[in-house]
Amino acid sequence: MRKTIVVLLSVIMLVSTIAVVPARAAKDAGAAALLSAVLPGTGEWYNRDWQGSYPWGECILGALCCLVQISSVMDAANGNTDEGIRIDFWSAPQK
């Protein structure tokens, strides 16, 4: 069991690293959407040029609720930089 957890955590760290490295190279909506798909909230943080605190609340809620993660991906692809969590999933993101 211990080996399984170590391997799983290693894979998660590797995927996170691979997702962040291309995002630093090019500033675009696709990179922001990919970051939010891996870790919800990270795409908006990327759009803010890594300024401010990490959006832990959105990351944790996005891991628990797929609708929060989807709205995070949509917001990041749209270029939003807000720090709040959008919970009105039925409306389009506001720029």
Steps between C-alpha positions, in 0.01 A plus 500: 500500500784734586663448158170572326459831682860602425458414131168686481645812662803483272278483192292794621812709559639407158176592322481828692858585407444418134186716496673800661820501291332565161273759661798711606639492147196642322222726628179371343149385578579135428772490763271664754222251423743208530623626836144530630418153368789355701454715812186715514571869558857484371403632156359822645811531717709457182291774332591729794871437424534283814421806718304467823443191704430155359123431472488210746122521546425463132760224465348293781140560393592425138649169603175414680246642254549465125276803431743728686787355299315549169416860586865556597615368161245721321603807701870437438448450126296821491790691656338577834728596786250512786581329827142405586331171434223519240213281613240604241600224261209560264619846387783591268820636658522878525816671387 
